[in-house]
Structures are given as structure tokens and as C-alpha cells.
């Protein structure tokens, strides 16, 4: 039991990441039923979709689950209103200032868990009343910051008292054990669940992930203030070449990237779409049920922690 499992009333300290166009009620409920905490993503979605998925998840699980809000979305306020009406257990908030939403979420009985990239913001959200926080390293898939997960664990965890959920590069039980040993209350995993049977991501992308090796990710958008990590392919490599050529404006690059996440994840175009994924790829060996993924992670974490007891300095 950790501070996270107590806070969310879950069995295992594992949260499933909110991945735009991917994290739906089916995946979230499967993770929650397996003892973790699933998350429905609202990135790029409507208020109607948000309400429908929350209600659907409630029919698929009686366990706690959450919703992720991308604060860059133009309809973020309407999304939060729907969430407050439907009352999932918690909300994670990223890509913007989460503080103005704490009071509204708390008034609805929903726990607020912002995603933060550094010590300064970690201290700020704690001071403003966050219930916990997700601290995400640059090893993660999708939008990333500039610090590694290890550097963040080293510097953030000692500075705050509320539960810290580490994210970025976690894909197995050894990683979970390492985070707990460093003082984290749990981990968030996104990429690991992309090859789950219950994950709606296109089969083409699942196969590319299973085939990927450890050096197969690339970061796009570094020069325009919107770094995104994904799998190397025709789109991402051509984008980076154009980005560093100096022959495209920021707006032209943004236009080129728009819609490419959905193109890969939903339509299955693994050449022209952006396959967002983190750096820990080799544990993705086969398509299997969420319950098996979590069971194996927990089993490996327990063994790792047990083995560590025999280590002396």
C-alpha cells in the first residue's frame, strides 16, 4: 500500500496515462478492474464524447477511474463542467495552468492531480491544493519537458509532501520498484498499455511498437516549443529534417503536425502519422490483456523489492 493507493482507493500504484485518441472507457475500465487506475483522455474530444465515455466506464467497472484534461484545448472549461457533473474519482490536468480548476473539482468531490515538469511547479500546485501530482520525464511519449525521470525523482520528491506519481519510461516492474524506492507513491504508464488487447489504437501501430527497438524514438518540435516524442517513421524523420533546415516557419511546422497523431493511432497510417510513444519499447513484446500486463508488472516489482533487501553497502 502506498499514499497513491490510499488516496484513490486502488489496489496497485499504477495509473494508465491519458493518451489522446487512444485512452477510452474500454481501456480505462480494464486497467481499473485489474487493480490500477484507468484514465479517459479528452484531448481533441467533445463534451458529448466525454460524458458518454465516463458513463460507459461506469457500466464496465465499479472501481475508481479518472479523466485527463488537456488545458490547451479550446473547450477545456466545458469539458471540466461535464466532468464535475459526471464525477469520476480523479482528474489529471496537463499542458496549461491547472490551479484555477482545483476548487471546482474539489467542490464536485473529484481529486485534482496536475502533471508538472519541474520543482517550481510541483511546489506551486501543492501549495494551491493539489491532491497528488504526476511528474513526467522526457522519456515519455507525446508532449515532453526537458528533464529526465531520474533527475525529476531526485529533485522533486524530497521537496513535496503530497503523493508523487512518476511518469516517463516506466514499462515494467523493475521501474515501478525503482520509483517506489526513490519515494514515489506510484507510476503512470502510457506506452506499455498501447499493446493491450483492450487498447483501441490501430493494429498497424501495435505491430510497429512490438517490432521497435530501444533506439527507435525521435523528438519532433524541439525548436518550436512543442517537443513531442514518437516512433521514427517517414513523417517524423522528414519533419525533423525540415524543422532543422530553417526552411519552414513555426506555423508551417505546426500545420504539418496537425492531425498526425490521429492519423497513426486511429487510421493506422504508420508512415505519415505521428506514432506517439515513450523510450521504453523493448518490453512491448506481444498483444495481451491489461490484466496480464499489470499482474506481471506487480509480480516483477515485488521480486525486485524483495531481492533488494539482500543488497548491502
C-alpha positions as CSV (number, residue, x, y, z in Angstrom):
1,X,0.0,0.0,0.0
2,X,1.2,3.5,-0.9
3,X,0.0,7.0,-0.5
4,X,-1.4,6.8,-4.0
5,X,-3.4,3.5,-3.4
6,X,-4.8,5.1,-0.3
7,X,-5.8,8.3,-2.0
8,X,-7.5,6.7,-4.9
9,X,-8.6,3.5,-3.2
10,X,-6.9,1.3,-5.7
11,X,-5.0,-2.0,-5.3
12,X,-1.8,-1.2,-7.1
13,X,0.1,2.1,-7.5
14,X,-0.2,2.1,-11.3
15,X,-2.0,4.8,-13.3
16,X,-2.7,4.5,-17.0
17,X,-1.7,7.6,-19.0
18,X,-4.2,9.7,-20.7
19,X,-3.3,9.3,-24.4
20,X,-5.3,11.5,-26.9
21,X,-7.5,9.5,-29.3
22,X,-6.5,6.2,-27.5
23,X,-7.4,6.3,-23.8
24,X,-11.1,5.5,-23.8
25,X,-13.6,3.8,-21.4
26,X,-12.7,0.3,-22.5
27,X,-9.0,0.7,-21.8
28,X,-9.6,2.8,-18.6
29,X,-12.1,0.3,-17.1
30,X,-9.8,-2.7,-17.9
31,X,-6.9,-1.0,-16.0
32,X,-9.1,-0.2,-13.1
33,X,-10.6,-3.7,-13.0
34,X,-7.0,-5.1,-12.9
35,X,-6.2,-3.0,-9.8
36,X,-4.7,0.1,-11.3
37,X,-6.4,3.4,-12.1
38,X,-7.5,3.9,-15.7
39,X,-7.8,7.3,-17.4
40,X,-10.1,8.5,-20.2
41,X,-8.4,11.1,-22.4
42,X,-10.4,14.1,-23.6
43,X,-7.7,15.6,-25.9
44,X,-9.3,16.5,-29.2
45,X,-12.7,15.3,-28.0
46,X,-16.1,16.9,-27.5
47,X,-18.1,17.3,-24.3
48,X,-20.6,14.7,-25.6
49,X,-17.8,12.2,-26.0
50,X,-16.5,12.9,-22.6
51,X,-19.9,12.4,-20.9
52,X,-20.6,9.2,-22.9
53,X,-17.2,7.7,-22.1
54,X,-17.4,8.4,-18.4
55,X,-20.9,6.8,-18.3
56,X,-19.7,3.9,-20.3
57,X,-16.8,3.3,-18.0
58,X,-19.2,3.3,-15.0
59,X,-21.0,0.4,-16.7
60,X,-17.7,-1.5,-17.2
61,X,-16.2,-1.1,-13.8
62,X,-17.2,-0.3,-10.2
63,X,-13.6,0.7,-9.5
64,X,-12.1,4.3,-9.4
65,X,-11.0,5.8,-12.7
66,X,-10.0,9.2,-13.9
67,X,-10.2,11.6,-16.8
68,X,-7.4,13.6,-18.4
69,X,-7.9,17.2,-19.4
70,X,-5.6,18.9,-21.9
71,X,-5.6,22.5,-20.8
72,X,-4.6,23.7,-24.3
73,X,-8.0,22.6,-25.6
74,X,-10.4,25.4,-26.6
75,X,-13.3,23.6,-24.9
76,X,-11.4,22.8,-21.7
77,X,-13.9,24.7,-19.5
78,X,-16.9,22.9,-20.9
79,X,-15.0,19.6,-20.6
80,X,-14.4,20.3,-16.9
81,X,-18.0,21.2,-16.3
82,X,-19.1,17.8,-17.7
83,X,-16.5,16.0,-15.6
84,X,-17.9,17.8,-12.5
85,X,-21.4,16.6,-13.4
86,X,-20.4,13.0,-14.0
87,X,-17.9,12.8,-11.1
88,X,-15.1,10.3,-11.9
89,X,-12.7,9.7,-9.0
90,X,-10.0,12.0,-10.2
91,X,-8.7,14.2,-12.9
92,X,-5.2,14.7,-14.3
93,X,-4.5,18.1,-15.9
94,X,-1.7,19.0,-18.2
95,X,-0.5,21.4,-20.9
96,X,-1.6,24.5,-19.1
97,X,-2.3,26.1,-15.7
98,X,-4.3,23.6,-13.6
99,X,-4.7,25.7,-10.4
100,X,-7.9,27.6,-11.5
101,X,-9.7,24.2,-11.7
102,X,-8.8,22.8,-8.3
103,X,-11.7,24.5,-6.4
104,X,-14.4,23.4,-8.9
105,X,-13.1,19.8,-9.0
106,X,-12.9,19.6,-5.2
107,X,-16.4,21.0,-4.9
108,X,-17.6,18.1,-7.0
109,X,-15.8,15.6,-4.9
110,X,-13.1,14.9,-7.5
111,X,-9.4,14.7,-6.7
112,X,-7.2,17.0,-8.7
113,X,-3.8,15.6,-10.0
114,X,-1.9,18.0,-12.2
115,X,1.0,17.0,-14.4
116,X,4.2,19.0,-13.7
117,X,7.6,19.1,-15.2
118,X,9.8,20.7,-12.5
119,X,10.3,21.5,-8.8
120,X,9.0,25.1,-9.0
121,X,5.6,24.0,-10.4
122,X,5.5,21.0,-8.1
123,X,5.7,23.3,-5.1
124,X,3.1,25.6,-6.5
125,X,0.4,23.0,-7.2
126,X,1.0,21.5,-3.7
127,X,0.6,25.0,-2.1
128,X,-2.6,25.6,-4.2
129,X,-4.3,22.3,-3.0
130,X,-3.5,19.5,-5.5
131,X,-4.3,16.1,-4.0
132,X,-1.3,14.5,-5.8
133,X,0.8,15.2,-8.8
134,X,2.2,13.4,-11.9
135,X,5.8,14.3,-12.6
136,X,6.7,13.4,-16.1
137,X,10.2,12.9,-17.5
138,X,11.3,13.5,-21.1
139,X,11.4,9.7,-21.7
140,X,7.6,9.7,-22.1
141,X,5.7,9.6,-25.3
142,X,3.8,12.6,-26.6
143,X,4.5,16.1,-25.3
144,X,7.6,16.2,-23.2
145,X,9.6,18.5,-21.0
146,X,13.4,18.9,-20.7
147,X,14.3,16.9,-17.6
148,X,14.7,13.1,-17.3
149,X,12.7,11.0,-15.0
150,X,15.6,10.2,-12.7
151,X,16.6,13.9,-12.4
152,X,12.9,14.7,-11.5
153,X,12.7,11.9,-8.9
154,X,15.9,13.1,-7.4
155,X,14.8,16.7,-7.2
156,X,11.0,16.8,-6.9
157,X,10.2,14.0,-4.4
158,X,12.1,15.4,-1.4
159,X,10.5,18.9,-1.9
160,X,6.8,18.0,-1.6
161,X,4.6,16.1,0.8
162,X,1.6,15.1,-1.3
163,X,1.8,11.8,-3.3
164,X,4.1,12.0,-6.4
165,X,3.3,9.7,-9.3
166,X,6.3,9.4,-11.6
167,X,5.9,9.1,-15.4
168,X,8.2,8.7,-18.4
169,X,9.9,5.5,-19.3
170,X,8.1,3.1,-17.0
171,X,7.2,-0.2,-18.6
172,X,8.0,-3.0,-16.2
173,X,8.1,-4.0,-12.5
174,X,11.7,-3.0,-12.0
175,X,10.8,0.5,-13.0
176,X,7.9,0.6,-10.5
177,X,10.1,-0.8,-7.8
178,X,12.8,1.8,-8.6
179,X,10.2,4.7,-8.3
180,X,8.8,3.4,-5.0
181,X,12.4,3.1,-3.7
182,X,13.1,6.7,-4.6
183,X,10.0,7.8,-2.7
184,X,7.3,8.0,-5.4
185,X,3.8,6.9,-4.4
186,X,3.3,5.2,-7.8
187,X,3.9,5.4,-11.6
188,X,2.0,6.3,-14.6
189,X,2.4,4.2,-17.8
190,X,1.1,5.0,-21.2
191,X,3.1,3.3,-23.9
192,X,3.0,0.0,-22.0
193,X,-0.7,-0.2,-22.4
194,X,-0.7,0.6,-26.2
195,X,-0.3,-3.2,-26.9
196,X,-3.1,-4.2,-24.6
197,X,-5.9,-6.2,-26.1
198,X,-8.4,-3.6,-24.7
199,X,-6.5,-0.7,-26.3
200,X,-8.2,0.9,-29.3
201,X,-5.1,2.0,-31.0
202,X,-4.9,0.7,-34.6
203,X,-3.4,-2.7,-35.1
204,X,-0.8,-1.3,-37.5
205,X,0.6,0.8,-34.7
206,X,0.6,-2.0,-32.2
207,X,2.7,-4.1,-34.6
208,X,5.2,-1.3,-35.1
209,X,5.5,-0.9,-31.4
210,X,6.2,-4.6,-30.9
211,X,8.8,-4.5,-33.7
212,X,10.5,-1.4,-32.3
213,X,14.0,-1.5,-30.7
214,X,15.3,0.7,-27.9
215,X,16.6,3.5,-30.2
216,X,13.5,3.9,-32.3
217,X,12.0,7.1,-30.8
218,X,12.6,10.6,-32.1
219,X,11.6,14.0,-30.8
220,X,9.8,16.5,-33.1
221,X,9.1,20.1,-32.5
222,X,12.2,20.9,-30.3
223,X,12.8,24.2,-32.0
224,X,9.2,25.5,-31.8
225,X,8.5,25.0,-28.1
226,X,6.3,21.8,-28.5
227,X,8.6,18.8,-28.3
228,X,6.8,15.5,-29.0
229,X,8.3,12.0,-28.7
230,X,7.2,9.2,-31.1
231,X,8.4,6.4,-33.2
232,X,10.8,7.0,-36.1
233,X,9.0,6.8,-39.5
234,X,8.6,8.7,-42.7
235,X,6.7,11.6,-41.2
236,X,8.8,12.1,-38.1
237,X,12.1,11.9,-39.8
238,X,11.0,14.3,-42.6
239,X,9.5,16.7,-40.1
240,X,12.8,16.8,-38.1
241,X,14.8,17.4,-41.3
242,X,12.5,20.2,-42.3
243,X,12.5,21.6,-38.8
244,X,16.3,21.9,-38.6
245,X,16.7,23.1,-42.2
246,X,15.4,26.5,-41.4
247,X,13.2,26.4,-44.4
248,X,9.9,26.3,-42.6
249,X,8.2,28.8,-40.3
250,X,6.8,27.8,-36.9
251,X,3.3,27.9,-38.2
252,X,4.1,25.8,-41.2
253,X,5.6,23.2,-38.9
254,X,2.6,23.3,-36.6
255,X,0.3,22.9,-39.7
256,X,2.3,19.9,-40.9
257,X,2.0,18.2,-37.5
258,X,-1.8,18.9,-37.0
259,X,-3.9,15.7,-37.2
260,X,-0.9,13.3,-37.5
261,X,-1.5,11.7,-34.0
262,X,-5.0,10.6,-35.0
263,X,-3.7,9.6,-38.5
264,X,-1.5,7.0,-36.9
265,X,-3.5,6.0,-33.8
266,X,-7.0,5.8,-35.3
267,X,-6.4,5.4,-39.1
268,X,-3.4,3.2,-38.9
269,X,-1.2,5.2,-41.2
270,X,2.2,4.4,-39.6
271,X,4.2,6.1,-42.3
272,X,2.5,9.6,-42.5
273,X,1.1,9.7,-38.9
274,X,2.9,10.5,-35.7
275,X,3.1,7.4,-33.6
276,X,3.5,8.9,-30.1
277,X,5.3,6.6,-27.8
278,X,7.9,6.7,-25.0
279,X,11.5,5.4,-24.9
280,X,10.9,2.1,-23.1
281,X,9.9,0.0,-26.1
282,X,11.5,-3.5,-25.8
283,X,9.1,-4.7,-23.0
284,X,6.3,-4.4,-25.6
285,X,6.7,-7.9,-26.9
286,X,3.1,-9.1,-27.6
287,X,-0.6,-8.1,-27.5
288,X,-2.1,-9.3,-24.2
289,X,-4.9,-8.4,-21.8
290,X,-4.4,-5.5,-19.4
291,X,-4.9,-7.9,-16.5
292,X,-1.8,-9.9,-17.6
293,X,0.3,-6.7,-18.1
294,X,-0.5,-5.4,-14.6
295,X,-0.1,-8.8,-13.0
296,X,3.3,-9.3,-14.5
297,X,4.4,-5.8,-13.6
298,X,3.4,-6.2,-10.0
299,X,4.9,-9.7,-9.7
300,X,8.3,-8.3,-11.0
301,X,8.1,-5.3,-8.8
302,X,7.6,-7.5,-5.7
303,X,10.5,-9.7,-6.6
304,X,12.8,-6.7,-7.3
305,X,12.0,-5.1,-3.9
306,X,12.5,-8.5,-2.2
307,X,15.8,-9.0,-3.9
308,X,17.0,-5.5,-3.0
309,X,16.7,-6.4,0.7
310,X,19.8,-8.6,0.2
311,X,21.9,-5.8,-1.1
312,X,24.3,-4.1,1.4
313,X,26.8,-1.3,1.0
